[in-house]
Amino acid sequence: MTHISVPAPVQALVGAINNADTDAFVAAFVPDGYVDDWGRVLRGAEGVRSWANTDAIGAGAQMTVLESGTTDDTTELRFAWKSRVFNGESTAFATVKDGKLASFRIPPHA
């Protein structure tokens, strides 16, 4: 399998999910960062932690980046996801600010 290069803050998010490390996941975000999962927005450290606990790490998620492209401060990811909540492929947009994630947005499928 070919390794796909992503910016370090995005890799920190993927690594935290795959290593089941909630503290590292929260630490990957700026203090006012957020997760937007299909329009459900969870803000700040507590919101990010909540999403990690319910939809990602707490659900046993594993994330494999399939494609990646970065323009300016935003990386678009196509990824495979396996968890007790969702299994399949999806797209996300990760925006970086000051070397950390400002947002991780998973838009609804068209």
N, C-alpha and C positions, 0 to 999 in steps of 0.2 A: 504494500500500500504506500502511495506517495504521501509524504508529509506536506501539508498546505501551510504556508507561512501566513501568519496574521500578526498584527501589532501586539506588542507585549501586554497591554492592558486587556485585550481580547483573549489572548492566550491564558492570562491569569483567571479569567472567568471560566473558560473551558476546563482548565486544569482543576479549579476548585470544584466544579460540578463532578468531574470524573474521579476526583479523589475524595468525594463526599466531605468536603471541608467548608462548612458554612461560614466560619469566621473568615477564611480566605476569600470566599465569595463576596461577603459584605465589604471586606477591605479593598476589593478591586474597584469599588465605586467611590466617587467623590461624596462628601457628606450629604449633599442634597440630590444625589443621583436617584434614578428611578428605573423600575422595570415596567414596561407596558406590554401586557400579554393579552392580545386581542381586544384592546381597549380598556382592560382592567389595569389601572395605573396604581402602583405601589411606590410611595416616595420615601426618601431618606433611609437611614440604616435599618430602622425597624420594618419599613415596608419591603425593602430588598430582602431582609432576613425572612420575613413572612413568606414571600414568594419562594425563596430557596427551600423553606421548610415544607411547603404544601405542594409545590409543582415541580421542583427540581431535586435537590439533594434528599429531602425527606421522602421523595417518591422513588428513590433508587435510580435516578437518571444517569444515563451515559450519553454524551454528546460527541459526535464525530463530524468535524468540519469537512464538507464535500467540495465546496468552492468558496472562494473569498476574493473580494475586490475592495480596495480602499480608495476613496476620493476625499481629499482634504482630511477632515477629522472623523469621517464616518466609514465604517467597514460594513459591507453587505456580506452576509454569510448564508450559504445554503448548507443545511446540516441534517444529519440523521439523529434521531432522538429515540431512546428506548427508556421507558419508565412505567410505573404502575398507573400513571395518569394519561400519557399519550405515547404512541409509537408511530413513527413515520418520519417523513422529511418535511422540513419547513424552511422558511426564510426569516432572517432577523437582521436588524440594523443596530450596530453598536457605535455609539458616539463617544469619543475620547475628549477629555478636558483635563489639562494639567497632569497628564500622565496616568490618569485613571478613567474609569468609565463614568460618563455623565448619564448615559441611558443605554438600556438594552430593550429594543422594541421588536416584538413579534406581531406583525400585522395579521389581521384575519385573511384567510385564503380567499382569493377571488372566485 
